[in-house]
Amino acid sequence: MSCRLVIVDKFYHVLRELDAPEQYTNRTFTFAVSDSPFQKGQRYRVYYVMYSGATLYYKGHGDIQITSPF
């Protein structure tokens, strides 16, 4: 199973695209926000898909907010 994330700002500009390694089995996904366009206090939308080959298993989205300084 592979996982792909896309994070966008409030204007739907793509800020980051991430791929989990194929052998990834954990239920958490981390990424660094330092040295990036993310700003404290702002909300961002995360879109994700989980797939294997051409088969799509899950897709969805959610919001995240940067709350601590980096």
PyMOL Python script that loads the backbone (N, CA, C, O; Angstrom):
from pymol import cmd

cmd.read_pdbstr("""\
ATOM      1  N   MET A   1       0.853  -1.176   0.000  1.00  0.00           N
ATOM      2  CA  MET A   1       0.000   0.000   0.000  1.00  0.00           C
ATOM      3  C   MET A   1       0.894   1.231   0.000  1.00  0.00           C
ATOM      4  O   MET A   1       1.888   1.284   0.723  1.00  0.00           O
ATOM      5  N   SER A   2       0.544   2.200  -0.795  1.00  0.00           N
ATOM      6  CA  SER A   2       1.259   3.472  -0.856  1.00  0.00           C
ATOM      7  C   SER A   2       0.324   4.583  -0.399  1.00  0.00           C
ATOM      8  O   SER A   2      -0.898   4.466  -0.494  1.00  0.00           O
ATOM      9  N   CYS A   3       0.922   5.664   0.098  1.00  0.00           N
ATOM     10  CA  CYS A   3       0.138   6.805   0.568  1.00  0.00           C
ATOM     11  C   CYS A   3       0.738   8.078  -0.008  1.00  0.00           C
ATOM     12  O   CYS A   3       1.955   8.262  -0.006  1.00  0.00           O
ATOM     13  N   ARG A   4      -0.118   8.940  -0.495  1.00  0.00           N
ATOM     14  CA  ARG A   4       0.319  10.238  -1.027  1.00  0.00           C
ATOM     15  C   ARG A   4      -0.495  11.328  -0.357  1.00  0.00           C
ATOM     16  O   ARG A   4      -1.718  11.230  -0.252  1.00  0.00           O
ATOM     17  N   LEU A   5       0.202  12.384   0.101  1.00  0.00           N
ATOM     18  CA  LEU A   5      -0.432  13.539   0.726  1.00  0.00           C
ATOM     19  C   LEU A   5      -0.132  14.787  -0.078  1.00  0.00           C
ATOM     20  O   LEU A   5       0.961  14.938  -0.623  1.00  0.00           O
ATOM     21  N   VAL A   6      -1.109  15.683  -0.149  1.00  0.00           N
ATOM     22  CA  VAL A   6      -0.908  17.001  -0.740  1.00  0.00           C
ATOM     23  C   VAL A   6      -1.464  18.011   0.252  1.00  0.00           C
ATOM     24  O   VAL A   6      -2.600  17.879   0.708  1.00  0.00           O
ATOM     25  N   ILE A   7      -0.664  19.019   0.586  1.00  0.00           N
ATOM     26  CA  ILE A   7      -1.078  20.049   1.540  1.00  0.00           C
ATOM     27  C   ILE A   7      -1.210  21.361   0.792  1.00  0.00           C
ATOM     28  O   ILE A   7      -0.301  21.772   0.070  1.00  0.00           O
ATOM     29  N   VAL A   8      -2.361  22.022   0.971  1.00  0.00           N
ATOM     30  CA  VAL A   8      -2.642  23.273   0.271  1.00  0.00           C
ATOM     31  C   VAL A   8      -2.990  24.374   1.270  1.00  0.00           C
ATOM     32  O   VAL A   8      -3.384  24.099   2.403  1.00  0.00           O
ATOM     33  N   ASP A   9      -2.840  25.624   0.831  1.00  0.00           N
ATOM     34  CA  ASP A   9      -3.233  26.755   1.668  1.00  0.00           C
ATOM     35  C   ASP A   9      -4.695  27.102   1.402  1.00  0.00           C
ATOM     36  O   ASP A   9      -5.389  26.382   0.685  1.00  0.00           O
ATOM     37  N   LYS A  10      -5.157  28.206   1.980  1.00  0.00           N
ATOM     38  CA  LYS A  10      -6.580  28.572   1.849  1.00  0.00           C
ATOM     39  C   LYS A  10      -6.966  28.964   0.424  1.00  0.00           C
ATOM     40  O   LYS A  10      -8.151  29.042   0.100  1.00  0.00           O
ATOM     41  N   PHE A  11      -5.973  29.209  -0.423  1.00  0.00           N
ATOM     42  CA  PHE A  11      -6.237  29.523  -1.822  1.00  0.00           C
ATOM     43  C   PHE A  11      -6.010  28.308  -2.719  1.00  0.00           C
ATOM     44  O   PHE A  11      -6.006  28.425  -3.944  1.00  0.00           O
ATOM     45  N   TYR A  12      -5.822  27.137  -2.101  1.00  0.00           N
ATOM     46  CA  TYR A  12      -5.611  25.861  -2.790  1.00  0.00           C
ATOM     47  C   TYR A  12      -4.287  25.808  -3.572  1.00  0.00           C
ATOM     48  O   TYR A  12      -4.151  25.042  -4.526  1.00  0.00           O
ATOM     49  N   HIS A  13      -3.319  26.633  -3.151  1.00  0.00           N
ATOM     50  CA  HIS A  13      -1.971  26.533  -3.716  1.00  0.00           C
ATOM     51  C   HIS A  13      -1.274  25.358  -3.045  1.00  0.00           C
ATOM     52  O   HIS A  13      -1.276  25.253  -1.818  1.00  0.00           O
ATOM     53  N   VAL A  14      -0.683  24.484  -3.830  1.00  0.00           N
ATOM     54  CA  VAL A  14       0.017  23.318  -3.284  1.00  0.00           C
ATOM     55  C   VAL A  14       1.301  23.782  -2.599  1.00  0.00           C
ATOM     56  O   VAL A  14       2.157  24.413  -3.219  1.00  0.00           O
ATOM     57  N   LEU A  15       1.423  23.455  -1.299  1.00  0.00           N
ATOM     58  CA  LEU A  15       2.602  23.822  -0.528  1.00  0.00           C
ATOM     59  C   LEU A  15       3.576  22.665  -0.364  1.00  0.00           C
ATOM     60  O   LEU A  15       4.789  22.864  -0.295  1.00  0.00           O
ATOM     61  N   ARG A  16       3.034  21.462  -0.303  1.00  0.00           N
ATOM     62  CA  ARG A  16       3.907  20.300  -0.114  1.00  0.00           C
ATOM     63  C   ARG A  16       3.204  19.057  -0.645  1.00  0.00           C
ATOM     64  O   ARG A  16       1.997  18.894  -0.465  1.00  0.00           O
ATOM     65  N   GLU A  17       3.959  18.189  -1.295  1.00  0.00           N
ATOM     66  CA  GLU A  17       3.485  16.875  -1.733  1.00  0.00           C
ATOM     67  C   GLU A  17       4.397  15.842  -1.089  1.00  0.00           C
ATOM     68  O   GLU A  17       5.620  15.967  -1.152  1.00  0.00           O
ATOM     69  N   LEU A  18       3.809  14.821  -0.470  1.00  0.00           N
ATOM     70  CA  LEU A  18       4.575  13.819   0.263  1.00  0.00           C
ATOM     71  C   LEU A  18       4.133  12.420  -0.126  1.00  0.00           C
ATOM     72  O   LEU A  18       2.948  12.161  -0.338  1.00  0.00           O
ATOM     73  N   ASP A  19       5.099  11.528  -0.215  1.00  0.00           N
ATOM     74  CA  ASP A  19       4.822  10.114  -0.453  1.00  0.00           C
ATOM     75  C   ASP A  19       5.391   9.315   0.703  1.00  0.00           C
ATOM     76  O   ASP A  19       6.540   9.521   1.094  1.00  0.00           O
ATOM     77  N   ALA A  20       4.595   8.400   1.257  1.00  0.00           N
ATOM     78  CA  ALA A  20       5.102   7.489   2.285  1.00  0.00           C
ATOM     79  C   ALA A  20       5.838   6.357   1.596  1.00  0.00           C
ATOM     80  O   ALA A  20       5.461   5.954   0.495  1.00  0.00           O
ATOM     81  N   PRO A  21       6.880   5.838   2.224  1.00  0.00           N
ATOM     82  CA  PRO A  21       7.551   4.667   1.631  1.00  0.00           C
ATOM     83  C   PRO A  21       6.569   3.509   1.475  1.00  0.00           C
ATOM     84  O   PRO A  21       5.637   3.378   2.270  1.00  0.00           O
ATOM     85  N   GLU A  22       6.766   2.672   0.465  1.00  0.00           N
ATOM     86  CA  GLU A  22       5.832   1.569   0.204  1.00  0.00           C
ATOM     87  C   GLU A  22       5.743   0.583   1.356  1.00  0.00           C
ATOM     88  O   GLU A  22       4.689  -0.016   1.566  1.00  0.00           O
ATOM     89  N   GLN A  23       6.824   0.397   2.110  1.00  0.00           N
ATOM     90  CA  GLN A  23       6.791  -0.539   3.227  1.00  0.00           C
ATOM     91  C   GLN A  23       6.238   0.113   4.495  1.00  0.00           C
ATOM     92  O   GLN A  23       6.282  -0.489   5.567  1.00  0.00           O
ATOM     93  N   TYR A  24       5.729   1.313   4.383  1.00  0.00           N
ATOM     94  CA  TYR A  24       5.209   2.078   5.515  1.00  0.00           C
ATOM     95  C   TYR A  24       3.997   1.377   6.122  1.00  0.00           C
ATOM     96  O   TYR A  24       3.013   1.131   5.425  1.00  0.00           O
ATOM     97  N   THR A  25       4.058   1.054   7.412  1.00  0.00           N
ATOM     98  CA  THR A  25       2.947   0.335   8.051  1.00  0.00           C
ATOM     99  C   THR A  25       2.371   1.075   9.254  1.00  0.00           C
ATOM    100  O   THR A  25       1.351   0.653   9.799  1.00  0.00           O
ATOM    101  N   ASN A  26       2.992   2.152   9.674  1.00  0.00           N
ATOM    102  CA  ASN A  26       2.516   2.895  10.834  1.00  0.00           C
ATOM    103  C   ASN A  26       1.273   3.703  10.465  1.00  0.00           C
ATOM    104  O   ASN A  26       1.018   3.937   9.284  1.00  0.00           O
ATOM    105  N   ARG A  27       0.514   4.122  11.442  1.00  0.00           N
ATOM    106  CA  ARG A  27      -0.691   4.917  11.179  1.00  0.00           C
ATOM    107  C   ARG A  27      -0.435   6.409  11.317  1.00  0.00           C
ATOM    108  O   ARG A  27      -1.367   7.203  11.193  1.00  0.00           O
ATOM    109  N   THR A  28       0.792   6.806  11.568  1.00  0.00           N
ATOM    110  CA  THR A  28       1.125   8.225  11.665  1.00  0.00           C
ATOM    111  C   THR A  28       2.023   8.622  10.511  1.00  0.00           C
ATOM    112  O   THR A  28       2.719   7.793   9.924  1.00  0.00           O
ATOM    113  N   PHE A  29       1.993   9.891  10.202  1.00  0.00           N
ATOM    114  CA  PHE A  29       2.807  10.415   9.125  1.00  0.00           C
ATOM    115  C   PHE A  29       3.351  11.749   9.610  1.00  0.00           C
ATOM    116  O   PHE A  29       2.577  12.628   9.988  1.00  0.00           O
ATOM    117  N   THR A  30       4.647  11.915   9.606  1.00  0.00           N
ATOM    118  CA  THR A  30       5.236  13.160  10.090  1.00  0.00           C
ATOM    119  C   THR A  30       5.996  13.849   8.968  1.00  0.00           C
ATOM    120  O   THR A  30       6.471  13.208   8.030  1.00  0.00           O
ATOM    121  N   PHE A  31       6.103  15.174   9.085  1.00  0.00           N
ATOM    122  CA  PHE A  31       6.892  15.947   8.152  1.00  0.00           C
ATOM    123  C   PHE A  31       7.339  17.223   8.859  1.00  0.00           C
ATOM    124  O   PHE A  31       6.652  17.723   9.750  1.00  0.00           O
ATOM    125  N   ALA A  32       8.475  17.735   8.461  1.00  0.00           N
ATOM    126  CA  ALA A  32       9.029  18.937   9.086  1.00  0.00           C
ATOM    127  C   ALA A  32       8.327  20.182   8.548  1.00  0.00           C
ATOM    128  O   ALA A  32       8.045  20.278   7.353  1.00  0.00           O
ATOM    129  N   VAL A  33       8.049  21.129   9.437  1.00  0.00           N
ATOM    130  CA  VAL A  33       7.440  22.384   9.010  1.00  0.00           C
ATOM    131  C   VAL A  33       8.424  23.545   9.082  1.00  0.00           C
ATOM    132  O   VAL A  33       8.136  24.638   8.594  1.00  0.00           O
ATOM    133  N   SER A  34       9.587  23.309   9.694  1.00  0.00           N
ATOM    134  CA  SER A  34      10.591  24.369   9.710  1.00  0.00           C
ATOM    135  C   SER A  34      11.161  24.525   8.308  1.00  0.00           C
ATOM    136  O   SER A  34      11.213  23.572   7.530  1.00  0.00           O
ATOM    137  N   ASP A  35      11.582  25.736   8.004  1.00  0.00           N
ATOM    138  CA  ASP A  35      12.156  26.027   6.700  1.00  0.00           C
ATOM    139  C   ASP A  35      11.165  25.701   5.576  1.00  0.00           C
ATOM    140  O   ASP A  35      11.537  25.128   4.552  1.00  0.00           O
ATOM    141  N   SER A  36       9.897  26.076   5.787  1.00  0.00           N
ATOM    142  CA  SER A  36       8.843  25.782   4.821  1.00  0.00           C
ATOM    143  C   SER A  36       7.858  26.947   4.776  1.00  0.00           C
ATOM    144  O   SER A  36       7.986  27.886   5.562  1.00  0.00           O
ATOM    145  N   PRO A  37       6.886  26.906   3.882  1.00  0.00           N
ATOM    146  CA  PRO A  37       5.917  28.008   3.786  1.00  0.00           C
ATOM    147  C   PRO A  37       4.846  28.006   4.886  1.00  0.00           C
ATOM    148  O   PRO A  37       4.006  28.906   4.910  1.00  0.00           O
ATOM    149  N   PHE A  38       4.852  27.030   5.787  1.00  0.00           N
ATOM    150  CA  PHE A  38       3.837  26.963   6.835  1.00  0.00           C
ATOM    151  C   PHE A  38       4.042  28.057   7.870  1.00  0.00           C
ATOM    152  O   PHE A  38       5.170  28.347   8.268  1.00  0.00           O
ATOM    153  N   GLN A  39       2.934  28.662   8.302  1.00  0.00           N
ATOM    154  CA  GLN A  39       3.002  29.742   9.283  1.00  0.00           C
ATOM    155  C   GLN A  39       2.196  29.379  10.522  1.00  0.00           C
ATOM    156  O   GLN A  39       1.134  28.763  10.429  1.00  0.00           O
ATOM    157  N   LYS A  40       2.713  29.767  11.677  1.00  0.00           N
ATOM    158  CA  LYS A  40       2.031  29.505  12.945  1.00  0.00           C
ATOM    159  C   LYS A  40       0.650  30.164  12.926  1.00  0.00           C
ATOM    160  O   LYS A  40       0.495  31.305  12.489  1.00  0.00           O
ATOM    161  N   GLY A  41      -0.347  29.421  13.408  1.00  0.00           N
ATOM    162  CA  GLY A  41      -1.705  29.934  13.498  1.00  0.00           C
ATOM    163  C   GLY A  41      -2.544  29.754  12.248  1.00  0.00           C
ATOM    164  O   GLY A  41      -3.756  29.964  12.291  1.00  0.00           O
ATOM    165  N   GLN A  42      -1.939  29.376  11.149  1.00  0.00           N
ATOM    166  CA  GLN A  42      -2.671  29.194   9.897  1.00  0.00           C
ATOM    167  C   GLN A  42      -3.180  27.761   9.776  1.00  0.00           C
ATOM    168  O   GLN A  42      -2.574  26.821  10.290  1.00  0.00           O
ATOM    169  N   ARG A  43      -4.292  27.620   9.094  1.00  0.00           N
ATOM    170  CA  ARG A  43      -4.840  26.289   8.815  1.00  0.00           C
ATOM    171  C   ARG A  43      -4.533  25.909   7.376  1.00  0.00           C
ATOM    172  O   ARG A  43      -4.470  26.748   6.477  1.00  0.00           O
ATOM    173  N   TYR A  44      -4.343  24.604   7.197  1.00  0.00           N
ATOM    174  CA  TYR A  44      -4.031  24.066   5.887  1.00  0.00           C
ATOM    175  C   TYR A  44      -4.876  22.826   5.648  1.00  0.00           C
ATOM    176  O   TYR A  44      -5.231  22.122   6.594  1.00  0.00           O
ATOM    177  N   ARG A  45      -5.196  22.557   4.404  1.00  0.00           N
ATOM    178  CA  ARG A  45      -5.981  21.380   4.045  1.00  0.00           C
ATOM    179  C   ARG A  45      -5.026  20.284   3.571  1.00  0.00           C
ATOM    180  O   ARG A  45      -4.110  20.535   2.788  1.00  0.00           O
ATOM    181  N   VAL A  46      -5.259  19.066   4.059  1.00  0.00           N
ATOM    182  CA  VAL A  46      -4.464  17.902   3.664  1.00  0.00           C
ATOM    183  C   VAL A  46      -5.377  16.955   2.881  1.00  0.00           C
ATOM    184  O   VAL A  46      -6.422  16.538   3.381  1.00  0.00           O
ATOM    185  N   TYR A  47      -4.982  16.626   1.672  1.00  0.00           N
ATOM    186  CA  TYR A  47      -5.674  15.629   0.865  1.00  0.00           C
ATOM    187  C   TYR A  47      -4.803  14.377   0.844  1.00  0.00           C
ATOM    188  O   TYR A  47      -3.579  14.471   0.752  1.00  0.00           O
ATOM    189  N   TYR A  48      -5.428  13.216   0.927  1.00  0.00           N
ATOM    190  CA  TYR A  48      -4.631  11.988   0.918  1.00  0.00           C
ATOM    191  C   TYR A  48      -5.310  10.906   0.093  1.00  0.00           C
ATOM    192  O   TYR A  48      -6.532  10.879  -0.056  1.00  0.00           O
ATOM    193  N   VAL A  49      -4.483  10.018  -0.436  1.00  0.00           N
ATOM    194  CA  VAL A  49      -4.971   8.815  -1.120  1.00  0.00           C
ATOM    195  C   VAL A  49      -4.095   7.650  -0.677  1.00  0.00           C
ATOM    196  O   VAL A  49      -2.891   7.806  -0.472  1.00  0.00           O
ATOM    197  N   MET A  50      -4.707   6.492  -0.533  1.00  0.00           N
ATOM    198  CA  MET A  50      -3.990   5.252  -0.236  1.00  0.00           C
ATOM    199  C   MET A  50      -4.335   4.272  -1.342  1.00  0.00           C
ATOM    200  O   MET A  50      -5.506   4.033  -1.639  1.00  0.00           O
ATOM    201  N   TYR A  51      -3.302   3.710  -1.946  1.00  0.00           N
ATOM    202  CA  TYR A  51      -3.512   2.888  -3.127  1.00  0.00           C
ATOM    203  C   TYR A  51      -2.451   1.799  -3.221  1.00  0.00           C
ATOM    204  O   TYR A  51      -1.411   1.859  -2.566  1.00  0.00           O
ATOM    205  N   SER A  52      -2.737   0.822  -4.037  1.00  0.00           N
ATOM    206  CA  SER A  52      -1.779  -0.229  -4.357  1.00  0.00           C
ATOM    207  C   SER A  52      -1.867  -0.438  -5.862  1.00  0.00           C
ATOM    208  O   SER A  52      -2.883  -0.906  -6.374  1.00  0.00           O
ATOM    209  N   GLY A  53      -0.808  -0.092  -6.557  1.00  0.00           N
ATOM    210  CA  GLY A  53      -0.855  -0.151  -8.018  1.00  0.00           C
ATOM    211  C   GLY A  53      -1.892   0.822  -8.539  1.00  0.00           C
ATOM    212  O   GLY A  53      -1.842   2.012  -8.225  1.00  0.00           O
ATOM    213  N   ALA A  54      -2.828   0.330  -9.330  1.00  0.00           N
ATOM    214  CA  ALA A  54      -3.894   1.171  -9.872  1.00  0.00           C
ATOM    215  C   ALA A  54      -5.163   1.127  -9.025  1.00  0.00           C
ATOM    216  O   ALA A  54      -6.160   1.757  -9.378  1.00  0.00           O
ATOM    217  N   THR A  55      -5.141   0.383  -7.902  1.00  0.00           N
ATOM    218  CA  THR A  55      -6.325   0.240  -7.057  1.00  0.00           C
ATOM    219  C   THR A  55      -6.322   1.278  -5.940  1.00  0.00           C
ATOM    220  O   THR A  55      -5.397   1.322  -5.129  1.00  0.00           O
ATOM    221  N   LEU A  56      -7.355   2.109  -5.903  1.00  0.00           N
ATOM    222  CA  LEU A  56      -7.521   3.117  -4.865  1.00  0.00           C
ATOM    223  C   LEU A  56      -8.289   2.505  -3.696  1.00  0.00           C
ATOM    224  O   LEU A  56      -9.379   1.966  -3.885  1.00  0.00           O
ATOM    225  N   TYR A  57      -7.721   2.587  -2.476  1.00  0.00           N
ATOM    226  CA  TYR A  57      -8.375   2.025  -1.302  1.00  0.00           C
ATOM    227  C   TYR A  57      -9.056   3.085  -0.450  1.00  0.00           C
ATOM    228  O   TYR A  57     -10.189   2.886  -0.014  1.00  0.00           O
ATOM    229  N   TYR A  58      -8.404   4.181  -0.211  1.00  0.00           N
ATOM    230  CA  TYR A  58      -8.961   5.253   0.613  1.00  0.00           C
ATOM    231  C   TYR A  58      -8.571   6.590   0.020  1.00  0.00           C
ATOM    232  O   TYR A  58      -7.519   6.727  -0.606  1.00  0.00           O
ATOM    233  N   LYS A  59      -9.434   7.575   0.226  1.00  0.00           N
ATOM    234  CA  LYS A  59      -9.104   8.955  -0.107  1.00  0.00           C
ATOM    235  C   LYS A  59      -9.873   9.844   0.849  1.00  0.00           C
ATOM    236  O   LYS A  59     -10.921   9.456   1.364  1.00  0.00           O
ATOM    237  N   GLY A  60      -9.359  11.023   1.083  1.00  0.00           N
ATOM    238  CA  GLY A  60     -10.045  11.930   1.976  1.00  0.00           C
ATOM    239  C   GLY A  60      -9.265  13.211   2.163  1.00  0.00           C
ATOM    240  O   GLY A  60      -8.294  13.477   1.455  1.00  0.00           O
ATOM    241  N   HIS A  61      -9.702  13.993   3.118  1.00  0.00           N
ATOM    242  CA  HIS A  61      -9.031  15.248   3.426  1.00  0.00           C
ATOM    243  C   HIS A  61      -9.330  15.643   4.868  1.00  0.00           C
ATOM    244  O   HIS A  61     -10.240  15.106   5.500  1.00  0.00           O
ATOM    245  N   GLY A  62      -8.563  16.572   5.361  1.00  0.00           N
ATOM    246  CA  GLY A  62      -8.738  17.096   6.709  1.00  0.00           C
ATOM    247  C   GLY A  62      -7.938  18.376   6.833  1.00  0.00           C
ATOM    248  O   GLY A  62      -7.129  18.700   5.964  1.00  0.00           O
ATOM    249  N   ASP A  63      -8.164  19.095   7.906  1.00  0.00           N
ATOM    250  CA  ASP A  63      -7.451  20.350   8.140  1.00  0.00           C
ATOM    251  C   ASP A  63      -6.431  20.174   9.246  1.00  0.00           C
ATOM    252  O   ASP A  63      -6.648  19.430  10.202  1.00  0.00           O
ATOM    253  N   ILE A  64      -5.314  20.871   9.101  1.00  0.00           N
ATOM    254  CA  ILE A  64      -4.303  20.923  10.151  1.00  0.00           C
ATOM    255  C   ILE A  64      -4.008  22.386  10.451  1.00  0.00           C
ATOM    256  O   ILE A  64      -4.208  23.262   9.610  1.00  0.00           O
ATOM    257  N   GLN A  65      -3.530  22.633  11.668  1.00  0.00           N
ATOM    258  CA  GLN A  65      -3.141  23.983  12.049  1.00  0.00           C
ATOM    259  C   GLN A  65      -1.786  23.912  12.737  1.00  0.00           C
ATOM    260  O   GLN A  65      -1.553  23.049  13.583  1.00  0.00           O
ATOM    261  N   ILE A  66      -0.905  24.815  12.373  1.00  0.00           N
ATOM    262  CA  ILE A  66       0.412  24.909  12.990  1.00  0.00           C
ATOM    263  C   ILE A  66       0.245  25.704  14.283  1.00  0.00           C
ATOM    264  O   ILE A  66      -0.143  26.872  14.250  1.00  0.00           O
ATOM    265  N   THR A  67       0.539  25.072  15.426  1.00  0.00           N
ATOM    266  CA  THR A  67       0.301  25.748  16.709  1.00  0.00           C
ATOM    267  C   THR A  67       1.549  26.081  17.490  1.00  0.00           C
ATOM    268  O   THR A  67       1.504  26.958  18.353  1.00  0.00           O
ATOM    269  N   SER A  68       2.667  25.417  17.226  1.00  0.00           N
ATOM    270  CA  SER A  68       3.868  25.747  17.983  1.00  0.00           C
ATOM    271  C   SER A  68       4.897  26.423  17.091  1.00  0.00           C
ATOM    272  O   SER A  68       4.936  26.195  15.882  1.00  0.00           O
ATOM    273  N   PRO A  69       5.717  27.246  17.694  1.00  0.00           N
ATOM    274  CA  PRO A  69       6.755  27.886  16.891  1.00  0.00           C
ATOM    275  C   PRO A  69       7.794  26.868  16.445  1.00  0.00           C
ATOM    276  O   PRO A  69       8.004  25.851  17.107  1.00  0.00           O
ATOM    277  N   PHE A  70       8.422  27.139  15.355  1.00  0.00           N
ATOM    278  CA  PHE A  70       9.462  26.231  14.860  1.00  0.00           C
ATOM    279  C   PHE A  70      10.709  26.984  14.520  1.00  0.00           C
ATOM    280  O   PHE A  70      11.693  26.385  14.087  1.00  0.00           O
TER     281      PHE A  70
END
""", "prot")
cmd.dss("prot")
cmd.show_as("cartoon", "prot")
cmd.util.cbc("prot")
cmd.orient("prot")
